[in-house]
Each structure stands twice: as structure tokens, then as C-alpha cells.
């Protein structure tokens, strides 16, 4: 019986070592206060780029470029942490894959794995990035830090009934929930900021296409 358990015990010891030597330092790297402060500074600096909404749900190229810059901040922090613990990118990917496959046997450490993977994938998720930037832009505008963007500023009210929020989303965060707004013949998909529910109102700036 001891011989039968030995491979299982060795496997458990190996997984405990992976968690201690790899997962925990990687998780701590994404929770580092200096790194989080850098993300906050990025949002504060560039939130003004996201104040004006474009019609028909289209997004300016600048938003995509800002998202790439945001993702690069995460990538740089990940590379820095990997270097500090002496782990290559290939080893990191194989370790994460293995821990994901044996997740059900990790006990309390499964939550650490979920938290790390959620934080990592959220950086690459465009909807999650937009939610961060739109919320920060609205916060700064309401505090008088940012002036209204160029365009037409109107007040909108969250409707009583909203469409269902998908239960399965890649980033681990709820996607940006939007509501349709018609204005001067154009249709906009207005993101609803965090903390706003049915009947609550907020200001939004709408970009109007130039007349040809």
C-alpha cells in the first residue's frame, strides 16, 4: 500500500514545490504595490482619451493602441518576475498548464491559481480594459479633474431592463454592459459605469461624425 501511495505523494510534493517556487512569487508580482500604482497612473493619464463615445459601437484606433500599451505593462511585470525567480517563458507556460490540469487536487492553492490566471488574462481582455478606462474617465470628470471631451455631452439614465450578462467570460470579470442611445440620427452603445443601476443617471460625451 505504501508503494502504491508513494507516486501520489511524490506528485503532491512536486506540486507543492511548484506552488511555493513559482505560483506564489508570480501572484505576488502582479499584486506588487509599485506595479498596481503604475497601472493606476496609466489609467489616470490616459482616461481622457476614452471620454467621447463613437456611433455604431465603433472605437478609434487610439483605444487599441492604449490597450496594447496597457498589456505591455503587464508583460513587462511578468518578465521581471520570471527573471527574479529564474524561470523561462517556456517553463512558465508548462507549469501553468500542469497546475491547471491538476487544479482539483490543489486544495486552497486552487484559489491562488485562479486569482493569478484571472489577473493575467484580464490584462489582455479588451472589454475589461475599456471598463477600467471608462470608469476612471467618468470619475475624473465628475471630480472636475477632466473637462468634457469634444462632442455633445448629454445625460443618460440606466433603463430598468438590461440584457443578460454572459455567465462565461474569459477574463473572469463581468464584461462591459452597454445600453443603446439614439442621438441626432446616430446610434451609440453607451457603457454603463461600475456601480450604476437601473434609474441612475450619468453624463456621457458623444462624438458626432463630421459632415461631408
C-alpha positions as MATLAB code, in Angstrom:
seq = 'XXXXXXXXXXXXXXXXXXXXXXXXXXXXXXXXXXXXXXXXXXXXXXXXXXXXXXXXXXXXXXXXXXXXXXXXXXXXXXXXXXXXXXXXXXXXXXXXXXXXXXXXXXXXXXXXXXXXXXXXXXXXXXXXXXXXXXXXXXXXXXXXXXXXXXXXXXXXXXXXXXXXXXXXXXXXXXXXXXXXXXXXXXXXXXXXXXXXXXXXXXXXXXXXXXXX';
ca = [
       0.000    0.000    0.000;
       2.904    2.297    0.808;
       4.391    1.608   -2.634;
       1.084    2.485   -4.262;
       0.891    5.799   -2.407;
       4.482    6.816   -2.999;
       3.974    8.076   -6.586;
       0.966   10.092   -5.411;
       2.934   11.550   -2.522;
       5.827   12.409   -4.816;
       3.406   14.095   -7.208;
       1.875   16.057   -4.335;
       5.318   17.165   -3.146;
       6.184   18.275   -6.691;
       3.009   20.325   -6.975;
       3.595   21.897   -3.568;
       7.069   22.862   -4.742;
       5.660   24.403   -7.958;
       3.203   26.453   -5.925;
       5.855   27.705   -3.497;
       8.613   28.341   -6.042;
       6.526   29.577   -8.984;
       2.850   30.351   -8.445;
       3.159   32.350   -5.221;
       6.006   34.617   -6.453;
       4.187   35.173   -9.757;
       0.963   36.055   -7.952;
       2.828   38.405   -5.638;
       4.447   40.051   -8.669;
       1.047   41.071  -10.073;
      -0.071   42.264   -6.644;
       3.074   44.343   -6.062;
       2.083   47.816   -4.847;
       4.502   49.590   -7.209;
       3.071   47.693  -10.170;
      -0.519   48.463   -9.154;
       0.440   52.123   -8.744;
       1.860   52.102  -12.274;
      -1.461   50.800  -13.611;
      -3.345   53.498  -11.716;
      -1.045   56.167  -13.131;
      -1.631   54.856  -16.653;
      -5.404   54.964  -16.214;
      -5.287   58.453  -14.716;
      -3.058   59.767  -17.512;
      -4.984   58.325  -20.454;
      -8.581   58.182  -19.206;
      -9.351   61.416  -21.072;
      -8.834   59.561  -24.362;
     -11.912   57.467  -23.610;
     -14.458   60.150  -22.718;
     -16.056   60.598  -26.150;
     -18.052   57.633  -27.476;
     -18.312   56.979  -31.193;
     -21.500   55.967  -33.025;
     -22.457   52.433  -34.042;
     -20.186   50.936  -31.382;
     -17.016   51.836  -33.297;
     -13.800   52.605  -31.429;
     -10.979   54.924  -32.501;
      -7.606   53.372  -33.279;
      -6.140   55.204  -30.288;
      -8.125   52.959  -27.933;
      -6.490   49.870  -29.441;
      -3.055   51.450  -29.144;
      -3.670   52.335  -25.490;
      -4.770   48.770  -24.814;
      -1.523   47.486  -26.295;
       0.438   49.853  -24.040;
      -1.570   48.617  -21.039;
      -0.904   44.989  -21.970;
       2.804   45.745  -22.342;
       2.904   46.959  -18.724;
       1.610   43.559  -17.593;
       4.039   41.737  -19.879;
       6.979   43.721  -18.520;
       5.984   42.938  -14.934;
       5.594   39.245  -15.761;
       9.014   39.131  -17.449;
      10.560   40.941  -14.462;
       9.083   38.424  -12.026;
      10.109   35.444  -14.164;
      13.670   36.778  -14.244;
      13.717   37.220  -10.463;
      12.700   33.608   -9.822;
      14.894   32.206  -12.627;
      12.040   30.878  -14.764;
      11.902   30.894  -18.556;
       8.739   31.699  -20.502;
       8.545   28.081  -21.714;
       8.852   26.751  -18.157;
       6.215   29.225  -17.003;
       3.742   28.086  -19.658;
       4.273   24.388  -18.922;
       3.967   24.992  -15.158;
       0.698   26.894  -15.545;
      -0.664   24.218  -17.851;
       0.236   21.462  -15.389;
      -1.265   23.286  -12.395;
      -4.415   23.962  -14.376;
      -4.727   20.263  -15.244;
      -4.397   19.201  -11.577;
      -6.364   22.141  -10.184;
      -8.899   19.923   -8.406;
      -6.133   18.413   -6.261;
      -4.558   21.720   -5.167;
      -6.891   22.447   -2.261;
      -6.700   26.049   -1.050;
      -3.955   26.807   -3.563;
      -6.518   26.428   -6.358;
      -7.835   29.881   -5.442;
      -4.346   31.343   -5.796;
      -4.097   29.763   -9.240;
      -7.495   31.137  -10.265;
      -6.640   34.613   -8.971;
      -3.333   34.714  -10.824;
      -4.754   33.463  -14.126;
      -7.677   35.886  -13.860;
      -5.350   38.840  -13.322;
      -3.128   37.746  -16.185;
      -5.890   37.172  -18.731;
      -7.758   40.333  -17.691;
      -4.857   42.428  -18.974;
      -5.334   41.052  -22.478;
      -9.127   41.349  -22.397;
     -10.175   44.466  -24.324;
     -13.597   44.757  -22.640;
     -12.041   44.690  -19.175;
      -9.516   47.340  -20.218;
     -12.309   49.582  -21.545;
     -14.202   49.221  -18.273;
     -11.136   50.364  -16.318;
     -10.529   53.380  -18.559;
     -14.171   54.446  -18.897;
     -14.735   54.239  -15.148;
     -11.618   56.261  -14.408;
     -12.542   58.855  -17.024;
     -16.005   59.270  -15.555;
     -14.563   59.504  -12.040;
     -12.141   62.234  -13.069;
     -14.831   64.116  -14.963;
     -17.227   64.071  -12.011;
     -14.393   65.249   -9.722;
     -13.609   68.142  -12.045;
     -10.151   66.777  -12.867;
     -11.016   66.313  -16.545;
     -13.106   68.648  -18.664;
     -15.641   67.210  -21.056;
     -14.234   65.803  -24.278;
     -15.050   67.331  -27.621;
     -18.544   66.348  -28.684;
     -22.059   66.592  -27.351;
     -22.455   65.940  -23.630;
     -25.818   64.510  -22.645;
     -27.286   62.858  -19.582;
     -28.474   59.272  -19.878;
     -30.396   57.058  -17.474;
     -29.820   53.353  -16.994;
     -33.010   51.561  -18.144;
     -34.994   49.299  -15.864;
     -34.376   46.277  -18.022;
     -30.970   45.363  -19.333;
     -29.873   42.462  -21.450;
     -28.434   39.407  -19.700;
     -24.749   39.414  -18.804;
     -22.977   36.313  -20.214;
     -22.085   33.866  -17.456;
     -18.992   32.561  -19.226;
     -16.366   35.201  -19.859;
     -12.672   34.702  -20.440;
     -11.208   37.388  -18.204;
     -13.030   36.421  -15.018;
     -14.550   39.899  -14.835;
     -18.061   40.858  -15.964;
     -17.902   42.328  -19.481;
     -18.787   45.943  -20.114;
     -22.567   46.200  -20.101;
     -23.925   48.743  -22.554;
     -27.221   50.397  -23.367;
     -28.321   51.791  -26.747;
     -28.728   55.567  -27.071;
     -30.117   57.370  -30.139;
     -28.880   60.932  -30.656;
     -29.199   63.172  -33.724;
     -29.762   60.206  -36.006;
     -26.826   58.200  -34.692;
     -26.927   55.106  -32.526;
     -24.434   54.699  -29.663;
     -23.655   51.793  -27.374;
     -23.023   53.563  -24.070;
     -21.053   51.584  -21.453;
     -22.658   51.576  -18.014;
     -20.079   52.519  -15.350;
     -19.491   50.272  -12.359;
     -21.885   50.989   -9.517;
     -24.689   52.362  -11.715;
     -28.013   50.519  -11.741;
     -31.491   50.985  -13.207;
     -32.856   54.521  -12.791;
     -29.450   56.093  -12.108;
     -28.167   58.815  -14.443;
     -24.726   59.899  -15.587;
     -23.228   62.226  -18.192;
     -21.661   60.926  -21.375;
     -19.934   62.678  -24.273;
     -20.894   61.581  -27.786;
     -18.658   62.195  -30.780;
     -20.566   63.355  -33.852;
     -19.178   62.417  -37.282;
     -18.082   65.414  -39.341;
     -20.490   66.340  -42.086;
     -19.207   65.534  -45.551;
];
